[in-house]
Amino acid sequence: MRTERAAELARYPHLTVTEIAYGLGFKSSSDFTRAFRRSYDMALQDFRAFSGKSA
């Protein structure tokens, strides 16, 4: 559920990965990055790049 919210937040490039991670209650950005990659099969940065092209 948190990674779904992260996908929404990923569309805001002014937020850093760390800000998103802590804002969603993860203990570290690396924990968040792993969870996001497991959920979406790509890194948040790649997701942001993909989302930016389709918007």
mmCIF file of the N, C-alpha and C atoms, coordinates in Angstrom:
data_MODEL
# 
_entry.id   MODEL 
# 
loop_
_atom_site.group_PDB 
_atom_site.id 
_atom_site.type_symbol 
_atom_site.label_atom_id 
_atom_site.label_alt_id 
_atom_site.label_comp_id 
_atom_site.label_asym_id 
_atom_site.label_entity_id 
_atom_site.label_seq_id 
_atom_site.pdbx_PDB_ins_code 
_atom_site.Cartn_x 
_atom_site.Cartn_y 
_atom_site.Cartn_z 
_atom_site.occupancy 
_atom_site.B_iso_or_equiv 
_atom_site.pdbx_formal_charge 
_atom_site.auth_seq_id 
_atom_site.auth_comp_id 
_atom_site.auth_asym_id 
_atom_site.auth_atom_id 
_atom_site.pdbx_PDB_model_num 
ATOM 1   N N  . MET A 1 1  ? 0.818  -1.179 0.000   1.00 0.00 ? 1  MET A N  1 
ATOM 2   C CA . MET A 1 1  ? 0.000  0.000  0.000   1.00 0.00 ? 1  MET A CA 1 
ATOM 3   C C  . MET A 1 1  ? 0.878  1.264  0.000   1.00 0.00 ? 1  MET A C  1 
ATOM 4   N N  . ARG A 1 2  ? 1.941  1.231  0.782   1.00 0.00 ? 2  ARG A N  1 
ATOM 5   C CA . ARG A 1 2  ? 2.825  2.397  0.819   1.00 0.00 ? 2  ARG A CA 1 
ATOM 6   C C  . ARG A 1 2  ? 3.510  2.619  -0.514  1.00 0.00 ? 2  ARG A C  1 
ATOM 7   N N  . THR A 1 3  ? 3.845  1.542  -1.211  1.00 0.00 ? 3  THR A N  1 
ATOM 8   C CA . THR A 1 3  ? 4.515  1.715  -2.500  1.00 0.00 ? 3  THR A CA 1 
ATOM 9   C C  . THR A 1 3  ? 3.542  2.252  -3.549  1.00 0.00 ? 3  THR A C  1 
ATOM 10  N N  . GLU A 1 4  ? 2.245  1.950  -3.401  1.00 0.00 ? 4  GLU A N  1 
ATOM 11  C CA . GLU A 1 4  ? 1.253  2.545  -4.303  1.00 0.00 ? 4  GLU A CA 1 
ATOM 12  C C  . GLU A 1 4  ? 1.228  4.053  -4.109  1.00 0.00 ? 4  GLU A C  1 
ATOM 13  N N  . ARG A 1 5  ? 1.263  4.489  -2.874  1.00 0.00 ? 5  ARG A N  1 
ATOM 14  C CA . ARG A 1 5  ? 1.304  5.929  -2.572  1.00 0.00 ? 5  ARG A CA 1 
ATOM 15  C C  . ARG A 1 5  ? 2.607  6.522  -3.098  1.00 0.00 ? 5  ARG A C  1 
ATOM 16  N N  . ALA A 1 6  ? 3.677  5.787  -3.000  1.00 0.00 ? 6  ALA A N  1 
ATOM 17  C CA . ALA A 1 6  ? 4.969  6.253  -3.496  1.00 0.00 ? 6  ALA A CA 1 
ATOM 18  C C  . ALA A 1 6  ? 4.911  6.470  -5.002  1.00 0.00 ? 6  ALA A C  1 
ATOM 19  N N  . ALA A 1 7  ? 4.218  5.606  -5.700  1.00 0.00 ? 7  ALA A N  1 
ATOM 20  C CA . ALA A 1 7  ? 4.090  5.764  -7.147  1.00 0.00 ? 7  ALA A CA 1 
ATOM 21  C C  . ALA A 1 7  ? 3.398  7.077  -7.473  1.00 0.00 ? 7  ALA A C  1 
ATOM 22  N N  . GLU A 1 8  ? 2.421  7.469  -6.674  1.00 0.00 ? 8  GLU A N  1 
ATOM 23  C CA . GLU A 1 8  ? 1.768  8.759  -6.869  1.00 0.00 ? 8  GLU A CA 1 
ATOM 24  C C  . GLU A 1 8  ? 2.749  9.901  -6.585  1.00 0.00 ? 8  GLU A C  1 
ATOM 25  N N  . LEU A 1 9  ? 3.503  9.775  -5.505  1.00 0.00 ? 9  LEU A N  1 
ATOM 26  C CA . LEU A 1 9  ? 4.458  10.818 -5.124  1.00 0.00 ? 9  LEU A CA 1 
ATOM 27  C C  . LEU A 1 9  ? 5.621  10.922 -6.097  1.00 0.00 ? 9  LEU A C  1 
ATOM 28  N N  . ALA A 1 10 ? 5.921  9.848  -6.782  1.00 0.00 ? 10 ALA A N  1 
ATOM 29  C CA . ALA A 1 10 ? 7.045  9.839  -7.718  1.00 0.00 ? 10 ALA A CA 1 
ATOM 30  C C  . ALA A 1 10 ? 6.849  10.843 -8.843  1.00 0.00 ? 10 ALA A C  1 
ATOM 31  N N  . ARG A 1 11 ? 5.628  11.255 -9.044  1.00 0.00 ? 11 ARG A N  1 
ATOM 32  C CA . ARG A 1 11 ? 5.345  12.228 -10.091 1.00 0.00 ? 11 ARG A CA 1 
ATOM 33  C C  . ARG A 1 11 ? 5.754  13.648 -9.684  1.00 0.00 ? 11 ARG A C  1 
ATOM 34  N N  . TYR A 1 12 ? 6.205  13.829 -8.468  1.00 0.00 ? 12 TYR A N  1 
ATOM 35  C CA . TYR A 1 12 ? 6.641  15.137 -7.974  1.00 0.00 ? 12 TYR A CA 1 
ATOM 36  C C  . TYR A 1 12 ? 8.165  15.144 -7.871  1.00 0.00 ? 12 TYR A C  1 
ATOM 37  N N  . PRO A 1 13 ? 8.835  15.616 -8.903  1.00 0.00 ? 13 PRO A N  1 
ATOM 38  C CA . PRO A 1 13 ? 10.297 15.526 -8.944  1.00 0.00 ? 13 PRO A CA 1 
ATOM 39  C C  . PRO A 1 13 ? 11.016 16.354 -7.874  1.00 0.00 ? 13 PRO A C  1 
ATOM 40  N N  . HIS A 1 14 ? 10.326 17.301 -7.255  1.00 0.00 ? 14 HIS A N  1 
ATOM 41  C CA . HIS A 1 14 ? 10.977 18.100 -6.220  1.00 0.00 ? 14 HIS A CA 1 
ATOM 42  C C  . HIS A 1 14 ? 11.170 17.325 -4.920  1.00 0.00 ? 14 HIS A C  1 
ATOM 43  N N  . LEU A 1 15 ? 10.497 16.173 -4.773  1.00 0.00 ? 15 LEU A N  1 
ATOM 44  C CA . LEU A 1 15 ? 10.681 15.339 -3.592  1.00 0.00 ? 15 LEU A CA 1 
ATOM 45  C C  . LEU A 1 15 ? 11.815 14.350 -3.823  1.00 0.00 ? 15 LEU A C  1 
ATOM 46  N N  . THR A 1 16 ? 12.692 14.242 -2.847  1.00 0.00 ? 16 THR A N  1 
ATOM 47  C CA . THR A 1 16 ? 13.781 13.265 -2.952  1.00 0.00 ? 16 THR A CA 1 
ATOM 48  C C  . THR A 1 16 ? 13.272 11.888 -2.549  1.00 0.00 ? 16 THR A C  1 
ATOM 49  N N  . VAL A 1 17 ? 14.014 10.880 -2.907  1.00 0.00 ? 17 VAL A N  1 
ATOM 50  C CA . VAL A 1 17 ? 13.670 9.511  -2.517  1.00 0.00 ? 17 VAL A CA 1 
ATOM 51  C C  . VAL A 1 17 ? 13.610 9.413  -0.996  1.00 0.00 ? 17 VAL A C  1 
ATOM 52  N N  . THR A 1 18 ? 14.542 10.045 -0.325  1.00 0.00 ? 18 THR A N  1 
ATOM 53  C CA . THR A 1 18 ? 14.573 10.021 1.146   1.00 0.00 ? 18 THR A CA 1 
ATOM 54  C C  . THR A 1 18 ? 13.323 10.671 1.722   1.00 0.00 ? 18 THR A C  1 
ATOM 55  N N  . GLU A 1 19 ? 12.898 11.801 1.173   1.00 0.00 ? 19 GLU A N  1 
ATOM 56  C CA . GLU A 1 19 ? 11.696 12.472 1.663   1.00 0.00 ? 19 GLU A CA 1 
ATOM 57  C C  . GLU A 1 19 ? 10.467 11.578 1.474   1.00 0.00 ? 19 GLU A C  1 
ATOM 58  N N  . ILE A 1 20 ? 10.375 10.931 0.336   1.00 0.00 ? 20 ILE A N  1 
ATOM 59  C CA . ILE A 1 20 ? 9.254  10.028 0.091   1.00 0.00 ? 20 ILE A CA 1 
ATOM 60  C C  . ILE A 1 20 ? 9.298  8.856  1.060   1.00 0.00 ? 20 ILE A C  1 
ATOM 61  N N  . ALA A 1 21 ? 10.477 8.264  1.223   1.00 0.00 ? 21 ALA A N  1 
ATOM 62  C CA . ALA A 1 21 ? 10.624 7.100  2.098   1.00 0.00 ? 21 ALA A CA 1 
ATOM 63  C C  . ALA A 1 21 ? 10.207 7.419  3.531   1.00 0.00 ? 21 ALA A C  1 
ATOM 64  N N  . TYR A 1 22 ? 10.766 8.476  4.095   1.00 0.00 ? 22 TYR A N  1 
ATOM 65  C CA . TYR A 1 22 ? 10.444 8.819  5.470   1.00 0.00 ? 22 TYR A CA 1 
ATOM 66  C C  . TYR A 1 22 ? 8.997  9.283  5.602   1.00 0.00 ? 22 TYR A C  1 
ATOM 67  N N  . GLY A 1 23 ? 8.493  9.967  4.604   1.00 0.00 ? 23 GLY A N  1 
ATOM 68  C CA . GLY A 1 23 ? 7.109  10.418 4.618   1.00 0.00 ? 23 GLY A CA 1 
ATOM 69  C C  . GLY A 1 23 ? 6.113  9.268  4.625   1.00 0.00 ? 23 GLY A C  1 
ATOM 70  N N  . LEU A 1 24 ? 6.521  8.148  4.072   1.00 0.00 ? 24 LEU A N  1 
ATOM 71  C CA . LEU A 1 24 ? 5.654  6.970  4.037   1.00 0.00 ? 24 LEU A CA 1 
ATOM 72  C C  . LEU A 1 24 ? 5.911  6.014  5.193   1.00 0.00 ? 24 LEU A C  1 
ATOM 73  N N  . GLY A 1 25 ? 6.839  6.377  6.078   1.00 0.00 ? 25 GLY A N  1 
ATOM 74  C CA . GLY A 1 25 ? 7.070  5.578  7.275   1.00 0.00 ? 25 GLY A CA 1 
ATOM 75  C C  . GLY A 1 25 ? 8.143  4.520  7.173   1.00 0.00 ? 25 GLY A C  1 
ATOM 76  N N  . PHE A 1 26 ? 8.938  4.547  6.104   1.00 0.00 ? 26 PHE A N  1 
ATOM 77  C CA . PHE A 1 26 ? 10.053 3.603  6.004   1.00 0.00 ? 26 PHE A CA 1 
ATOM 78  C C  . PHE A 1 26 ? 11.175 4.079  6.919   1.00 0.00 ? 26 PHE A C  1 
ATOM 79  N N  . LYS A 1 27 ? 11.944 3.136  7.430   1.00 0.00 ? 27 LYS A N  1 
ATOM 80  C CA . LYS A 1 27 ? 13.026 3.473  8.349   1.00 0.00 ? 27 LYS A CA 1 
ATOM 81  C C  . LYS A 1 27 ? 14.265 3.981  7.632   1.00 0.00 ? 27 LYS A C  1 
ATOM 82  N N  . SER A 1 28 ? 14.387 3.676  6.356   1.00 0.00 ? 28 SER A N  1 
ATOM 83  C CA . SER A 1 28 ? 15.526 4.159  5.570   1.00 0.00 ? 28 SER A CA 1 
ATOM 84  C C  . SER A 1 28 ? 15.133 4.222  4.108   1.00 0.00 ? 28 SER A C  1 
ATOM 85  N N  . SER A 1 29 ? 15.872 5.007  3.360   1.00 0.00 ? 29 SER A N  1 
ATOM 86  C CA . SER A 1 29 ? 15.584 5.099  1.931   1.00 0.00 ? 29 SER A CA 1 
ATOM 87  C C  . SER A 1 29 ? 15.926 3.794  1.218   1.00 0.00 ? 29 SER A C  1 
ATOM 88  N N  . SER A 1 30 ? 16.909 3.061  1.735   1.00 0.00 ? 30 SER A N  1 
ATOM 89  C CA . SER A 1 30 ? 17.253 1.790  1.096   1.00 0.00 ? 30 SER A CA 1 
ATOM 90  C C  . SER A 1 30 ? 16.142 0.748  1.302   1.00 0.00 ? 30 SER A C  1 
ATOM 91  N N  . ASP A 1 31 ? 15.495 0.741  2.472   1.00 0.00 ? 31 ASP A N  1 
ATOM 92  C CA . ASP A 1 31 ? 14.352 -0.149 2.683   1.00 0.00 ? 31 ASP A CA 1 
ATOM 93  C C  . ASP A 1 31 ? 13.230 0.194  1.712   1.00 0.00 ? 31 ASP A C  1 
ATOM 94  N N  . PHE A 1 32 ? 12.983 1.480  1.562   1.00 0.00 ? 32 PHE A N  1 
ATOM 95  C CA . PHE A 1 32 ? 11.948 1.930  0.637   1.00 0.00 ? 32 PHE A CA 1 
ATOM 96  C C  . PHE A 1 32 ? 12.285 1.547  -0.802  1.00 0.00 ? 32 PHE A C  1 
ATOM 97  N N  . THR A 1 33 ? 13.534 1.770  -1.202  1.00 0.00 ? 33 THR A N  1 
ATOM 98  C CA . THR A 1 33 ? 13.958 1.465  -2.566  1.00 0.00 ? 33 THR A CA 1 
ATOM 99  C C  . THR A 1 33 ? 13.762 -0.015 -2.880  1.00 0.00 ? 33 THR A C  1 
ATOM 100 N N  . ARG A 1 34 ? 14.130 -0.880 -1.945  1.00 0.00 ? 34 ARG A N  1 
ATOM 101 C CA . ARG A 1 34 ? 13.937 -2.324 -2.141  1.00 0.00 ? 34 ARG A CA 1 
ATOM 102 C C  . ARG A 1 34 ? 12.453 -2.673 -2.264  1.00 0.00 ? 34 ARG A C  1 
ATOM 103 N N  . ALA A 1 35 ? 11.624 -2.101 -1.403  1.00 0.00 ? 35 ALA A N  1 
ATOM 104 C CA . ALA A 1 35 ? 10.193 -2.385 -1.444  1.00 0.00 ? 35 ALA A CA 1 
ATOM 105 C C  . ALA A 1 35 ? 9.577  -1.882 -2.751  1.00 0.00 ? 35 ALA A C  1 
ATOM 106 N N  . PHE A 1 36 ? 9.997  -0.716 -3.193  1.00 0.00 ? 36 PHE A N  1 
ATOM 107 C CA . PHE A 1 36 ? 9.469  -0.172 -4.443  1.00 0.00 ? 36 PHE A CA 1 
ATOM 108 C C  . PHE A 1 36 ? 9.874  -1.053 -5.619  1.00 0.00 ? 36 PHE A C  1 
ATOM 109 N N  . ARG A 1 37 ? 11.138 -1.465 -5.632  1.00 0.00 ? 37 ARG A N  1 
ATOM 110 C CA . ARG A 1 37 ? 11.617 -2.313 -6.725  1.00 0.00 ? 37 ARG A CA 1 
ATOM 111 C C  . ARG A 1 37 ? 10.875 -3.656 -6.750  1.00 0.00 ? 37 ARG A C  1 
ATOM 112 N N  . ARG A 1 38 ? 10.601 -4.233 -5.579  1.00 0.00 ? 38 ARG A N  1 
ATOM 113 C CA . ARG A 1 38 ? 9.839  -5.489 -5.520  1.00 0.00 ? 38 ARG A CA 1 
ATOM 114 C C  . ARG A 1 38 ? 8.420  -5.297 -6.054  1.00 0.00 ? 38 ARG A C  1 
ATOM 115 N N  . SER A 1 39 ? 7.811  -4.170 -5.738  1.00 0.00 ? 39 SER A N  1 
ATOM 116 C CA . SER A 1 39 ? 6.427  -3.926 -6.151  1.00 0.00 ? 39 SER A CA 1 
ATOM 117 C C  . SER A 1 39 ? 6.298  -3.584 -7.634  1.00 0.00 ? 39 SER A C  1 
ATOM 118 N N  . TYR A 1 40 ? 7.245  -2.819 -8.159  1.00 0.00 ? 40 TYR A N  1 
ATOM 119 C CA . TYR A 1 40 ? 7.112  -2.300 -9.522  1.00 0.00 ? 40 TYR A CA 1 
ATOM 120 C C  . TYR A 1 40 ? 8.141  -2.847 -10.495 1.00 0.00 ? 40 TYR A C  1 
ATOM 121 N N  . ASP A 1 41 ? 9.048  -3.654 -10.004 1.00 0.00 ? 41 ASP A N  1 
ATOM 122 C CA . ASP A 1 41 ? 10.072 -4.265 -10.850 1.00 0.00 ? 41 ASP A CA 1 
ATOM 123 C C  . ASP A 1 41 ? 10.935 -3.224 -11.563 1.00 0.00 ? 41 ASP A C  1 
ATOM 124 N N  . MET A 1 42 ? 11.095 -2.066 -10.921 1.00 0.00 ? 42 MET A N  1 
ATOM 125 C CA . MET A 1 42 ? 11.985 -1.022 -11.422 1.00 0.00 ? 42 MET A CA 1 
ATOM 126 C C  . MET A 1 42 ? 12.305 -0.064 -10.284 1.00 0.00 ? 42 MET A C  1 
ATOM 127 N N  . ALA A 1 43 ? 13.399 0.642  -10.444 1.00 0.00 ? 43 ALA A N  1 
ATOM 128 C CA . ALA A 1 43 ? 13.800 1.628  -9.441  1.00 0.00 ? 43 ALA A CA 1 
ATOM 129 C C  . ALA A 1 43 ? 12.881 2.843  -9.528  1.00 0.00 ? 43 ALA A C  1 
ATOM 130 N N  . LEU A 1 44 ? 12.756 3.576  -8.433  1.00 0.00 ? 44 LEU A N  1 
ATOM 131 C CA . LEU A 1 44 ? 11.924 4.767  -8.409  1.00 0.00 ? 44 LEU A CA 1 
ATOM 132 C C  . LEU A 1 44 ? 12.388 5.773  -9.463  1.00 0.00 ? 44 LEU A C  1 
ATOM 133 N N  . GLN A 1 45 ? 13.691 5.922  -9.626  1.00 0.00 ? 45 GLN A N  1 
ATOM 134 C CA . GLN A 1 45 ? 14.206 6.861  -10.607 1.00 0.00 ? 45 GLN A CA 1 
ATOM 135 C C  . GLN A 1 45 ? 13.760 6.473  -12.010 1.00 0.00 ? 45 GLN A C  1 
ATOM 136 N N  . ASP A 1 46 ? 13.766 5.184  -12.312 1.00 0.00 ? 46 ASP A N  1 
ATOM 137 C CA . ASP A 1 46 ? 13.299 4.713  -13.620 1.00 0.00 ? 46 ASP A CA 1 
ATOM 138 C C  . ASP A 1 46 ? 11.795 4.949  -13.766 1.00 0.00 ? 46 ASP A C  1 
ATOM 139 N N  . PHE A 1 47 ? 11.062 4.714  -12.698 1.00 0.00 ? 47 PHE A N  1 
ATOM 140 C CA . PHE A 1 47 ? 9.624  4.946  -12.704 1.00 0.00 ? 47 PHE A CA 1 
ATOM 141 C C  . PHE A 1 47 ? 9.332  6.423  -12.976 1.00 0.00 ? 47 PHE A C  1 
ATOM 142 N N  . ARG A 1 48 ? 10.084 7.292  -12.317 1.00 0.00 ? 48 ARG A N  1 
ATOM 143 C CA . ARG A 1 48 ? 9.914  8.735  -12.536 1.00 0.00 ? 48 ARG A CA 1 
ATOM 144 C C  . ARG A 1 48 ? 10.187 9.110  -13.984 1.00 0.00 ? 48 ARG A C  1 
ATOM 145 N N  . ALA A 1 49 ? 11.247 8.560  -14.557 1.00 0.00 ? 49 ALA A N  1 
ATOM 146 C CA . ALA A 1 49 ? 11.592 8.852  -15.948 1.00 0.00 ? 49 ALA A CA 1 
ATOM 147 C C  . ALA A 1 49 ? 10.488 8.360  -16.879 1.00 0.00 ? 49 ALA A C  1 
ATOM 148 N N  . PHE A 1 50 ? 9.989  7.170  -16.626 1.00 0.00 ? 50 PHE A N  1 
ATOM 149 C CA . PHE A 1 50 ? 8.910  6.610  -17.440 1.00 0.00 ? 50 PHE A CA 1 
ATOM 150 C C  . PHE A 1 50 ? 7.643  7.439  -17.307 1.00 0.00 ? 50 PHE A C  1 
ATOM 151 N N  . SER A 1 51 ? 7.294  7.825  -16.075 1.00 0.00 ? 51 SER A N  1 
ATOM 152 C CA . SER A 1 51 ? 6.091  8.610  -15.827 1.00 0.00 ? 51 SER A CA 1 
ATOM 153 C C  . SER A 1 51 ? 6.174  9.983  -16.478 1.00 0.00 ? 51 SER A C  1 
ATOM 154 N N  . GLY A 1 52 ? 7.345  10.556 -16.468 1.00 0.00 ? 52 GLY A N  1 
ATOM 155 C CA . GLY A 1 52 ? 7.537  11.879 -17.066 1.00 0.00 ? 52 GLY A CA 1 
ATOM 156 C C  . GLY A 1 52 ? 7.336  11.863 -18.567 1.00 0.00 ? 52 GLY A C  1 
ATOM 157 N N  . LYS A 1 53 ? 7.686  10.770 -19.210 1.00 0.00 ? 53 LYS A N  1 
ATOM 158 C CA . LYS A 1 53 ? 7.534  10.660 -20.660 1.00 0.00 ? 53 LYS A CA 1 
ATOM 159 C C  . LYS A 1 53 ? 6.096  10.443 -21.070 1.00 0.00 ? 53 LYS A C  1 
ATOM 160 N N  . SER A 1 54 ? 5.324  9.777  -20.203 1.00 0.00 ? 54 SER A N  1 
ATOM 161 C CA . SER A 1 54 ? 3.942  9.475  -20.565 1.00 0.00 ? 54 SER A CA 1 
ATOM 162 C C  . SER A 1 54 ? 2.977  10.568 -20.157 1.00 0.00 ? 54 SER A C  1 
ATOM 163 N N  . ALA A 1 55 ? 3.449  11.550 -19.380 1.00 0.00 ? 55 ALA A N  1 
ATOM 164 C CA . ALA A 1 55 ? 2.559  12.613 -18.893 1.00 0.00 ? 55 ALA A CA 1 
ATOM 165 C C  . ALA A 1 55 ? 2.380  13.718 -19.904 1.00 0.00 ? 55 ALA A C  1 
# 
